Amino acid sequence: MSYLEILDLSMNNISGNLPSNFCPANIQELYLSNGLQGSLKDAFYGCFELIVLDLSHNNVTGSIPPWIGKFSQLSYLILGHNNIEAKIPIQLCNLTQLSLIDLSHNHLSGPILPCLRSTSNSYRQQDGSYNASAPVSMDEPLEFTTKSRIPTEIGNLNEIHVLNLSHNSLTGEIPASFSNLHQIESLDLSHNNLEGSIPSQLTELNFLAVFNVSYNNLSGRYRC
């Protein structure tokens, strides 16, 4: 099916394993919300022209593979309601075309889109930020250290309209760099283990209509 661009099998009772190395030459949109199971390790690798990938409401297990960062055209990544584990990979920050990302109702852990850890200044750019494409290790917690600067990696998702990370086990603080998501309309971080205060910079998000941080461990004064 070399001319296939859109495959929609969603909302059926299809079961079985995720297809291994499934990637028609011209595929752009995949909708497979069913009862499929298995890991993303080999499924869809090489489909780097995908614009939509919807695997919600399946039994996807394992972690989000680092090669997801090569999907440079991806606008919609929908992985909600699965059994995905481990950390959110830093490579998601490379997906600058994302308009919607749904990772809700999984078993993700660790910081929200952790920023790049560098043990030296070798990856520092002239403006003082860090290069998101620099090599990183996913075997240990990632940190980002700057002086009075907002990390640019989170802000790279500047076209995103909806971000849903609810119902996971995420820890740490809400990154102040979320204020760079100027197009965001809905931000749901509820049902996690987030701590600290809500960054005051989020008042700069003029298009934000839905903001849900309930069922966390947040503290501090209420700001409007």
N, C-alpha and C positions, 0 to 999 in steps of 0.2 A: 504494500500500500504506500508507494513512494510519494504520492501526492497528498497524503493525509495531513491536514493541518490542525483539525480539532477532533478530539475523541472524548465523548461524554457518555459514560456508563453509570453515572451517579444515581443514587436513590433506587437501587435494585437490591437483589439478594445474592449478588455475586460473591463467591467465597474463594478460598484458596490463597496461594502465596502471591506476593507482589512479583510481577514479571522481572526476570533478570536481564539486564542489558537491553531493555525495551526502548527503542529510540528510532521511530520512523524518520526519514531524512528531513522532512519539512514540518514536523510536528511543532505546534506553537502553544496549544492549549490542551491540558489533560484534566479531566474531571472523573475521579475514581472513588467517590464517597460511597463505600459499600461495606462489606465485611471481610476485606482482604487482610492478610497478616504477613509478617516478615520484617526484615530489616531494609533500611534504605542504602545499605552499604554498596550494593551493585545495581539496584533498581534505578533506571533513568540516567545513569552516568553517561555523559556525552550529549545529553539533550540540551545543549547550551543555548539554543535559540528559543527555549520555552519562555512564554510570557505569563502563563497561568499554570500553576501546579496545585491541584486540590486533592489531597489525600485524607481529608477529614472523615471522622466517624468510621475509622477502620481499627485494626489492631496492630498498627505499626510499632515495632519495638526497636531497641537499640538507641543509638544517638543520631543526631543530625550530622551527616558526613561533612568534612571540611571542603570537599569539592563543590558544595553548594555555592561557594563564593564565585565560581566561574559562570554562573547563570546570569550574565551581565544584562540580559533583556528582561529578567523576571520582574513582573509588576505585582503579581498576586501569589503569595505563598501561604497556603491554608493547610495546617497540620493539626488542627484542634481535634480533641476527643480521640486520642490515641494513647499509647503507652511508651512514649518516647522518654528517654532518660538522659542523664549526664548534663553537661553544661551547654549553654547556648554558644555556638562557635563564633569566634571573633570574625570569621570570614563573612558572616551575614552583613557586616559593615561595608562590604564591597558592593552590595546590591543597591546601587544608587537609584535604580528605576522603581524600587518598591513603592506601591501605593497602599497595599494592605498586607499585613502579616498577622496570622492567627496561630498562636502556639498554646492556646488555652486547653485546660483539662488534659494535661500530661503529667510527667513526673520529673520535670526539669529541676535543676538545682544550681546553686551558685549565684554569682552576681548577675544583674541584668546587663547583657551585652558588655562584658568587662573590657576595659581598655587595654591598650598594648603595654606590656611590661618590657622595659629595655634596661639592660644592665650597664649600658654606656650611652654616650651621646652619638653613636655612629648612625642612628636612624633619625636623628633630630634634623628637621628641615630648617630653612633660613628663618621662617616665621616663628620658630620655637615649637611648632607642633611635631607630632611623630608620624612617620610613614606607616599607614595601616597595612601595607604590603610587606613589611619587614617580617622575617621569619619569627615565629613564636612557638612555644611549647604548650600543648594543651594538657600536659600531665600535671601541672601545678597551677595554683591560682594566679590569674593575671592581674597586674596592677598598672596604673598609669600615674606618673608623678610629674606635675607641672607646677609652675609658680604663678598664681593668679591668672590662669588661663583655663578656658573651657576646652576639654578634649574634643578634637574634631571628628573622631571616629563615629561617635553616636550621631553627631550632626550630619554625617554623610547621607543619612536617610531622609534628606530634606524634601522628598516628594511624597512621603508616606502620609496617608489620611487616617488610617485606623491601625492602632497597635493594641493587641490583646494578649497579655501575658498572665492572665488570671488563672487561679487554681493550679499553681505549681508550688515549689518549695524554694523560691528565690529569696536570697538574703541580701544584707547590705542596705545602703541608702538609695533613694531615688536620685539618679544622676542629674545634676543641675544642667548638664548639656542637653537634656530633653527640651530645653528652651529653644534649641536650634531647629526643632521640628515645626517650622512655621506653618505648614499646611495641615497639621494634624487636627482632626475633628473629634476623634474618640480615642481616649487613653484609659485602658482598664488594667490595673495592677492588683486587683483585689484577690483575697484568699492566698496570700503568700506570707513570708516572714520578714518583710522589709522593716527597717528600723530608721531612726533619725527623724528629722523634720521634713516637711514638704518644701522643696526649694522655692523661694520667693520668685525666682526667675520664670516660673511657669505662668505667671500672670501676663507674660509677654505673648502667650499663645492665643492670638485674637480669634482664631477659628475654632477653638476647643469648645465643643458643645456637651460632651460626655466625659466626665473625669471620675473614675471609681478607684479608690484606694482602700476600701473597706476591708476588714478582717486582716489587718497587718499589725505591726507593733510600732506604729508611728507615734511621735510625740511632738510637743512644741505648741506654740500659740496658733490660733486660727487666723488665717489671713484671707482677705477677699480682694 
